[in-house]
């Protein structure tokens, strides 16, 4: 049997299961796989977190260095988010220049952090137009078993929440101090399988999906960002319902990232 035929059979099976309210791994339509957040995983980083969503594993490290503000924002620090999809983490990833999936992943995570004003970048300014803190958020996919977006964003939030400003190392203060995090956005991703929309999709469900919607919410029940992916549409009523589901999942995910 060819790989194409096998994939089509699996897609049909996944959609038929979803239609009856079931999934390959036995979960319900709105049920997540086990989620675990391990902050402080990289001792040499200024902040880090390892996140497991089922078998999906993502590591994020935060590094803070002194740099120069951008000319158009002389009174603000700099935030840079980068994602690396390691070839060993999935047969669909290849070594070399950043792939479209990596670019999308970094942009979606970066957008939620900025839109929620997770960090007040003006407080990262040391000397206007001359010196500021640059915050590097580096995301590494270690094992791709589906729903990389949510795992990456949760890892980034966990790393930022537990990050320390290395003031002594750069001679801009006598003591190191915690990075101030003002808001706590989390992302929840859903995919359409026929007439059902499932939460926390696996790798196989993403491949079979006819549409993907990621909703980022904060602790005040604000929708701070959304991302539509794959071919397929969502009706206005389905979007509203999906947002409500994201609100329901958000508080639990936030507490895991914050360690509360």
VEXTI-729786 format. One record per residue (C-alpha): residue number from 1; residue in three letters; y, x, z. Coordinates in nm, 3 decimals, decimal comma. Example, Ala and Ser with C-alpha at 12.3 -4.5 7.8 and 13.67 -1.06 7.14 Angstrom:
BEGIN
> 1;ALA;-0,450;1,230;0,780
> 2;SER;-0,106;1,367;0,714
This chain:
BEGIN
> 1;UNK;0,000;0,000;0,000
> 2;UNK;0,340;0,141;-0,096
> 3;UNK;0,612;0,199;0,164
> 4;UNK;0,835;-0,057;-0,010
> 5;UNK;0,572;-0,330;0,009
> 6;UNK;0,494;-0,244;0,373
> 7;UNK;0,865;-0,262;0,461
> 8;UNK;0,897;-0,602;0,293
> 9;UNK;0,596;-0,737;0,483
> 10;UNK;0,738;-0,610;0,813
> 11;UNK;1,081;-0,758;0,738
> 12;UNK;0,926;-1,097;0,666
> 13;UNK;0,722;-1,079;0,986
> 14;UNK;1,026;-0,984;1,198
> 15;UNK;1,233;-1,271;1,056
> 16;UNK;0,948;-1,521;1,101
> 17;UNK;0,910;-1,410;1,465
> 18;UNK;1,283;-1,447;1,528
> 19;UNK;1,279;-1,797;1,378
> 20;UNK;1,030;-1,897;1,648
> 21;UNK;1,232;-1,725;1,922
> 22;UNK;1,015;-1,412;1,951
> 23;UNK;1,047;-1,041;1,875
> 24;UNK;0,808;-0,756;1,799
> 25;UNK;0,845;-0,604;2,146
> 26;UNK;0,807;-0,936;2,327
> 27;UNK;1,172;-0,980;2,423
> 28;UNK;1,372;-1,297;2,396
> 29;UNK;1,653;-1,338;2,142
> 30;UNK;1,927;-1,241;2,391
> 31;UNK;1,725;-0,995;2,600
> 32;UNK;1,805;-0,623;2,621
> 33;UNK;1,563;-0,336;2,652
> 34;UNK;1,582;-0,137;2,979
> 35;UNK;1,915;0,047;3,007
> 36;UNK;1,963;0,366;3,208
> 37;UNK;2,277;0,582;3,246
> 38;UNK;2,255;0,932;3,393
> 39;UNK;2,606;1,076;3,456
> 40;UNK;2,664;1,447;3,505
> 41;UNK;2,370;1,542;3,284
> 42;UNK;2,540;1,855;3,139
> 43;UNK;2,660;2,078;3,420
> 44;UNK;2,879;2,293;3,194
> 45;UNK;3,074;1,993;3,057
> 46;UNK;3,380;1,842;3,223
> 47;UNK;3,206;1,506;3,200
> 48;UNK;2,875;1,389;3,057
> 49;UNK;2,622;1,107;3,050
> 50;UNK;2,274;1,057;2,910
> 51;UNK;2,197;0,698;2,809
> 52;UNK;1,862;0,536;2,737
> 53;UNK;1,841;0,192;2,577
> 54;UNK;1,469;0,146;2,542
> 55;UNK;1,357;0,454;2,348
> 56;UNK;1,704;0,514;2,202
> 57;UNK;1,856;0,818;2,372
> 58;UNK;2,216;0,938;2,335
> 59;UNK;2,392;1,225;2,513
> 60;UNK;2,770;1,249;2,541
> 61;UNK;2,972;1,544;2,667
> 62;UNK;3,344;1,548;2,743
> 63;UNK;3,545;1,869;2,724
> 64;UNK;3,910;1,894;2,832
> 65;UNK;4,128;2,177;2,704
> 66;UNK;4,497;2,256;2,683
> 67;UNK;4,645;2,212;2,336
> 68;UNK;4,960;2,100;2,157
> 69;UNK;5,062;1,734;2,105
> 70;UNK;5,080;1,588;1,757
> 71;UNK;5,435;1,589;1,616
> 72;UNK;5,446;1,208;1,598
> 73;UNK;5,329;1,169;1,961
> 74;UNK;5,504;1,452;2,146
> 75;UNK;5,466;1,280;2,485
> 76;UNK;5,092;1,211;2,464
> 77;UNK;4,768;1,398;2,488
> 78;UNK;4,498;1,404;2,220
> 79;UNK;4,165;1,221;2,206
> 80;UNK;3,901;1,333;1,956
> 81;UNK;3,565;1,159;1,917
> 82;UNK;3,281;1,310;1,716
> 83;UNK;2,921;1,197;1,663
> 84;UNK;2,626;1,408;1,550
> 85;UNK;2,307;1,246;1,426
> 86;UNK;2,045;1,514;1,485
> 87;UNK;1,782;1,524;1,210
> 88;UNK;1,498;1,543;1,463
> 89;UNK;1,608;1,211;1,617
> 90;UNK;1,519;1,001;1,312
> 91;UNK;1,353;1,046;0,971
> 92;UNK;1,657;0,873;0,819
> 93;UNK;1,896;1,151;0,927
> 94;UNK;1,942;1,476;0,735
> 95;UNK;2,102;1,808;0,831
> 96;UNK;2,432;1,900;0,671
> 97;UNK;2,779;1,746;0,654
> 98;UNK;2,851;1,430;0,858
> 99;UNK;2,670;1,129;0,715
> 100;UNK;2,840;0,788;0,672
> 101;UNK;2,643;0,661;0,974
> 102;UNK;2,783;0,941;1,193
> 103;UNK;3,138;0,877;1,074
> 104;UNK;3,105;0,504;1,142
> 105;UNK;2,954;0,567;1,485
> 106;UNK;3,233;0,800;1,595
> 107;UNK;3,504;0,566;1,462
> 108;UNK;3,361;0,255;1,627
> 109;UNK;3,331;0,430;1,965
> 110;UNK;3,676;0,588;1,931
> 111;UNK;3,832;0,253;1,838
> 112;UNK;3,700;0,077;2,148
> 113;UNK;3,825;0,356;2,375
> 114;UNK;4,172;0,357;2,219
> 115;UNK;4,210;-0,019;2,182
> 116;UNK;4,117;-0,080;2,545
> 117;UNK;4,355;0,200;2,653
> 118;UNK;4,068;0,346;2,851
> 119;UNK;4,277;0,657;2,907
> 120;UNK;4,656;0,661;2,924
> 121;UNK;4,720;0,945;2,678
> 122;UNK;5,080;0,982;2,799
> 123;UNK;4,943;1,105;3,132
> 124;UNK;4,766;1,387;2,947
> 125;UNK;5,101;1,533;2,844
> 126;UNK;5,190;1,853;3,034
> 127;UNK;5,510;1,959;2,855
> 128;UNK;5,649;1,723;2,589
> 129;UNK;5,607;1,856;2,233
> 130;UNK;5,461;2,180;2,369
> 131;UNK;5,154;2,139;2,587
> 132;UNK;4,903;1,862;2,653
> 133;UNK;4,543;1,797;2,740
> 134;UNK;4,302;1,750;2,451
> 135;UNK;3,999;1,536;2,534
> 136;UNK;3,694;1,600;2,316
> 137;UNK;3,424;1,330;2,326
> 138;UNK;3,110;1,466;2,160
> 139;UNK;2,819;1,227;2,101
> 140;UNK;2,468;1,345;2,015
> 141;UNK;2,185;1,115;1,911
> 142;UNK;1,861;1,253;2,053
> 143;UNK;1,626;0,966;1,966
> 144;UNK;1,710;0,677;1,733
> 145;UNK;1,509;0,363;1,810
> 146;UNK;1,787;0,118;1,725
> 147;UNK;2,131;0,015;1,854
> 148;UNK;2,291;0,358;1,845
> 149;UNK;2,642;0,211;1,862
> 150;UNK;2,601;0,055;2,205
> 151;UNK;2,416;0,358;2,344
> 152;UNK;2,684;0,597;2,213
> 153;UNK;2,972;0,392;2,351
> 154;UNK;2,800;0,354;2,689
> 155;UNK;2,741;0,730;2,700
> 156;UNK;3,105;0,800;2,611
> 157;UNK;3,230;0,561;2,881
> 158;UNK;2,993;0,711;3,138
> 159;UNK;3,105;1,064;3,051
> 160;UNK;3,475;0,976;3,070
> 161;UNK;3,434;0,782;3,395
> 162;UNK;3,280;1,084;3,565
> 163;UNK;3,496;1,354;3,401
> 164;UNK;3,704;1,610;3,591
> 165;UNK;4,034;1,762;3,477
> 166;UNK;3,986;2,142;3,495
> 167;UNK;4,342;2,217;3,601
> 168;UNK;4,259;2,544;3,778
> 169;UNK;4,075;2,683;3,476
> 170;UNK;4,385;2,648;3,258
> 171;UNK;4,642;2,739;3,520
> 172;UNK;4,820;2,402;3,521
> 173;UNK;4,743;2,312;3,880
> 174;UNK;4,594;2,439;4,203
> 175;UNK;4,312;2,184;4,217
> 176;UNK;4,087;2,005;3,972
> 177;UNK;4,102;1,626;3,983
> 178;UNK;3,920;1,327;3,830
> 179;UNK;4,021;1,205;3,486
> 180;UNK;4,201;0,873;3,534
> 181;UNK;4,015;0,592;3,357
> 182;UNK;4,210;0,265;3,347
> 183;UNK;3,981;0,032;3,155
> 184;UNK;3,609;0,010;3,090
> 185;UNK;3,516;-0,118;2,744
> 186;UNK;3,154;-0,168;2,645
> 187;UNK;3,007;-0,266;2,311
> 188;UNK;2,732;-0,519;2,241
> 189;UNK;2,565;-0,521;1,901
> 190;UNK;2,384;-0,815;1,742
> 191;UNK;2,199;-0,852;1,411
> 192;UNK;2,114;-1,158;1,208
> 193;UNK;1,745;-1,222;1,146
> 194;UNK;1,729;-1,535;0,936
> 195;UNK;1,898;-1,812;1,132
> 196;UNK;1,878;-1,622;1,461
> 197;UNK;2,118;-1,357;1,597
> 198;UNK;1,944;-1,111;1,828
> 199;UNK;2,095;-0,875;2,087
> 200;UNK;2,020;-0,503;2,123
> 201;UNK;1,834;-0,463;1,791
> 202;UNK;1,554;-0,209;1,752
> 203;UNK;1,534;0,028;1,457
> 204;UNK;1,297;-0,210;1,275
> 205;UNK;1,520;-0,511;1,345
> 206;UNK;1,826;-0,330;1,215
> 207;UNK;1,638;-0,245;0,895
> 208;UNK;1,537;-0,611;0,855
> 209;UNK;1,877;-0,748;0,958
> 210;UNK;2,100;-0,938;0,716
> 211;UNK;2,419;-0,870;0,908
> 212;UNK;2,540;-0,675;1,212
> 213;UNK;2,825;-0,755;1,449
> 214;UNK;2,946;-0,530;1,731
> 215;UNK;3,181;-0,674;1,993
> 216;UNK;3,369;-0,450;2,239
> 217;UNK;3,496;-0,617;2,557
> 218;UNK;3,671;-0,489;2,868
> 219;UNK;3,654;-0,579;3,237
> 220;UNK;3,928;-0,844;3,197
> 221;UNK;3,723;-1,034;2,937
> 222;UNK;3,938;-0,917;2,647
> 223;UNK;3,787;-0,853;2,305
> 224;UNK;3,928;-0,508;2,229
> 225;UNK;3,745;-0,430;1,904
> 226;UNK;3,488;-0,565;1,659
> 227;UNK;3,285;-0,407;1,379
> 228;UNK;3,097;-0,588;1,103
> 229;UNK;2,811;-0,403;0,935
> 230;UNK;2,542;-0,462;0,672
> 231;UNK;2,538;-0,733;0,406
> 232;UNK;2,549;-1,085;0,543
> 233;UNK;2,799;-1,322;0,699
> 234;UNK;2,866;-1,486;1,035
> 235;UNK;3,028;-1,827;1,062
> 236;UNK;3,331;-1,873;1,291
> 237;UNK;3,113;-2,063;1,540
> 238;UNK;2,855;-1,783;1,538
> 239;UNK;3,127;-1,524;1,603
> 240;UNK;3,257;-1,724;1,901
> 241;UNK;2,903;-1,760;2,038
> 242;UNK;2,837;-1,389;1,990
> 243;UNK;3,157;-1,298;2,175
> 244;UNK;3,049;-1,514;2,470
> 245;UNK;2,713;-1,339;2,473
> 246;UNK;2,895;-1,002;2,472
> 247;UNK;3,097;-1,113;2,775
> 248;UNK;2,778;-1,205;2,960
> 249;UNK;2,618;-0,868;2,895
> 250;UNK;2,937;-0,667;2,944
> 251;UNK;2,966;-0,667;3,323
> 252;UNK;2,612;-0,536;3,375
> 253;UNK;2,656;-0,257;3,119
> 254;UNK;2,994;-0,165;3,266
> 255;UNK;2,848;-0,132;3,615
> 256;UNK;2,578;0,104;3,483
> 257;UNK;2,837;0,327;3,313
> 258;UNK;3,057;0,333;3,622
> 259;UNK;2,767;0,386;3,860
> 260;UNK;2,863;0,083;4,071
